[in-house]
Amino acid sequence: MRQLALFALLPLLLVACADQQEAKTAQPDVNAGKAMAAAHCAGCHGLDGRGIAPGIPHLAAQVDEYLFASLVAYREGKRIHAALRDMTKQLSTKEMHDVVAFYSTLPPLEAKTDKKALTLSPYEKGKAATKVCASCHGEDGNATEPGMPSLAGQQPRYFVSALMAYLHGRRNISTMETMLRGLNPVDMEHMAIYYASQTPVRRGSPAVGDPAAGEPLTARCGGCHGAHGVSHDAMTPTLAGQDAQYLVSAIKSYRDQTRVHDVMLDDNTDQEIADIAAFYATQESKAAESGPVTVHELSAKCDRCHAPGIENPTMAIPKIHGQNRDYLIRALRAYRDGKRGSSLMHNMSLPYNEAIIESVASLYANQDAR
């Protein structure tokens, strides 16, 4: 039975090998590719190579090796798109080379977006959004009122999670909930990036607690919040240089379970909490980000591979200048979230939140294809 099965498969394998060999040796037929594009691709990508709707990529003047590799990835299920998988399964390797040749030889598209419009960085957008916070937390996030937390230098992902907790009532301050109602998560990320880039200013000497007595009590805290309260984890807040009264209130709320956190302190006395807060309040803090995060600095990382004229014989690298903005956003999310199989792109995109992804995508979409 096994021999019969092998004999049955043999003609199919020979046809597949012949198909592959023919595709390697034959020159692509651009006219045949145009006919193939009209029949299968133009409904979404147009015969001029421009995606007809947001989220559909432009194909005109794209790198042929990249286009072909993408079609193969859809056919093999390495990229998920039901319609493209069905379509690519109907095409021979030669036909895929033909349609790729047609689109790759089209002239580059001019961007339809307003090239004169300023592409603001996440930092600049965050600075504008934080004006609503300035009256309490200071223009740069350095609060001066006792009991009011400073936001300057704070870890960005923690900052967003704290805002979401206020917005959804997990932290109960009615004024905060009211102020946050008009913000979406991307607005919050912009604010987080701005504050993370600000230099914290040390607050005045704590009115309560003994810093020397508090230092040994922070041994358990350091595992998450870092030595002397300077966190290196984007989800864990920095405590160094924070207002002592605010820290006392926050730690007590965790101890008394008015705020819920599985690993926060739950067995310290009021005096011990005051000492812990005094210790952290006297420590020198630093910004979570080394400086303003500008979109041009972010794009410099992309240009190492994607700048015009750069070729890498080991990788099929697409052109992204003038590409559809929504498509770029979706692609970066897919790489970041591990839904596209490129370890390099995953590692590059992993730290990127939605604010950064949207800014980078907007920058490239606002440029003419090259």
Secondary structure, DSSP 4 states (H G I P E B T S, - for coil): -HHHHHHHHHHHHHHHHHHHHHHHHSPP-HHHHHHHHHHHTHHHH-TTS--SSTTPPP-TT--HHHHHHHHHHHHTTSS--HHHHHHHHHS-HHHHHHHHHHHHTSPPPPP-S-TTS----HHHHHHHHGGGGHHHH-TTS---STTPPP-TT--HHHHHHHHHHHHTTSS--HHHHHHHTT--HHHHHHHHHHHHTSPP-PPPPPSSS-HHHHHHHTTTTHHHH-GGG---STTS---TT--HHHHHHHHHHHHTTSS--TTS--S--HHHHHHHHHHHHTS----SSSS---HHHHHHHHHHHHSTT---TTS-----TT--HHHHHHHHHHHHTT-SS-HHHHHHHTT--HHHHHHHHHHHHTS---
